[in-house]
Amino acid sequence: GTVEARFVYVFVLGILFTGVKDLLRSQVMSSAVDSGRLKSRGLWEVYSGVVLLVALLFRAHNLPTLACCLLVQTIMAQFIWKKLHYDAAQTTIMHYWFGQAFFYFQ
């Protein structure tokens, strides 16, 4: 019950914390190669921690919507956004639109 749920939340918060720690440490490192690798790993940990947290907070019947959202986001990132060479502002607007669309899909 609740004890197990608390353990899961602590583990998810641990994943988020290590991701943020890696991001902050990548800002301090002097080597560009190690800094880039650490930043990439930190971003991935933050992303996966947020996805796990969202999956825990969703109702069970909305989990297929989350899976479809992640699938569509991955496909769009690989085949559309990279080829169009969007800057940060355009990518932010696309993610905002994407979030609004899938919010109403629920």
C-alpha positions as CSV (number, residue, x, y, z in Angstrom):
1,G,0.0,0.0,0.0
2,T,1.2,3.3,1.1
3,V,4.7,2.2,2.3
4,E,5.5,0.8,-1.1
5,A,4.2,3.9,-2.8
6,R,6.4,6.0,-0.6
7,F,9.5,3.9,-1.5
8,V,8.7,4.4,-5.2
9,Y,8.4,8.1,-4.8
10,V,11.7,8.3,-2.9
11,F,13.4,6.3,-5.8
12,V,11.9,8.6,-8.4
13,L,13.0,11.7,-6.5
14,G,16.4,10.1,-6.2
15,I,16.5,9.7,-10.0
16,L,15.5,13.4,-10.4
17,F,18.1,14.5,-7.9
18,T,21.0,12.6,-9.5
19,G,20.0,14.0,-12.9
20,V,20.0,17.6,-11.5
21,K,23.3,16.9,-9.8
22,D,24.9,15.7,-13.1
23,L,23.6,18.8,-14.9
24,L,25.0,21.1,-12.3
25,R,28.3,19.2,-12.3
26,S,28.5,19.4,-16.1
27,Q,28.5,23.2,-15.8
28,V,31.5,23.1,-13.5
29,M,33.7,20.6,-15.4
30,S,36.5,21.9,-17.5
31,S,36.7,19.1,-20.1
32,A,34.2,19.6,-22.9
33,V,33.9,15.9,-23.7
34,D,33.2,14.8,-20.1
35,S,30.9,17.8,-19.6
36,G,28.8,17.0,-22.7
37,R,28.5,13.3,-21.7
38,L,27.6,14.2,-18.1
39,K,25.1,16.8,-19.3
40,S,23.5,14.3,-21.7
41,R,23.2,11.7,-18.9
42,G,21.8,14.3,-16.5
43,L,19.1,15.4,-19.0
44,W,18.2,11.8,-19.7
45,E,17.8,11.0,-15.9
46,V,15.7,14.1,-15.4
47,Y,13.5,13.2,-18.4
48,S,13.1,9.6,-17.2
49,G,12.4,10.7,-13.7
50,V,9.6,13.1,-14.8
51,V,8.1,10.4,-17.1
52,L,8.1,7.9,-14.2
53,L,6.5,10.5,-11.9
54,V,3.8,11.3,-14.5
55,A,3.2,7.6,-14.9
56,L,2.7,7.2,-11.2
57,L,0.3,10.2,-11.0
58,F,-1.8,9.3,-14.0
59,R,-4.9,7.2,-13.6
60,A,-4.6,3.6,-15.0
61,H,-6.8,4.3,-18.0
62,N,-4.6,7.2,-19.1
63,L,-1.4,5.2,-19.2
64,P,-1.9,4.2,-22.9
65,T,-2.3,7.9,-23.7
66,L,1.1,8.5,-22.0
67,A,2.7,5.7,-24.0
68,C,1.2,7.1,-27.3
69,C,2.4,10.6,-26.3
70,L,6.0,9.4,-25.8
71,L,5.9,7.4,-29.0
72,V,4.7,10.4,-31.1
73,Q,7.2,12.7,-29.4
74,T,10.1,10.3,-30.2
75,I,9.0,10.0,-33.8
76,M,8.5,13.7,-34.2
77,A,11.9,14.5,-32.6
78,Q,13.8,12.0,-34.9
79,F,12.1,12.6,-38.2
80,I,10.7,16.2,-38.1
81,W,12.3,18.4,-35.5
82,K,15.9,17.4,-36.3
83,K,15.5,17.8,-40.0
84,L,13.9,21.3,-39.7
85,H,16.7,22.5,-37.4
86,Y,14.3,24.4,-35.1
87,D,15.9,26.7,-32.5
88,A,15.0,26.6,-28.8
89,A,12.0,28.9,-29.0
90,Q,10.4,27.0,-31.8
91,T,11.0,23.7,-30.1
92,T,9.5,25.1,-26.8
93,I,6.4,26.2,-28.7
94,M,6.1,22.8,-30.3
95,H,6.4,21.0,-26.9
96,Y,3.8,23.4,-25.4
97,W,1.4,22.6,-28.2
98,F,2.1,18.9,-27.8
99,G,1.5,19.0,-24.1
100,Q,-1.8,20.9,-24.5
101,A,-3.0,18.4,-27.2
102,F,-2.3,15.3,-25.1
103,F,-3.8,16.9,-22.0
104,Y,-7.1,17.1,-23.9
105,F,-6.6,13.6,-25.3
106,Q,-7.0,12.3,-21.7
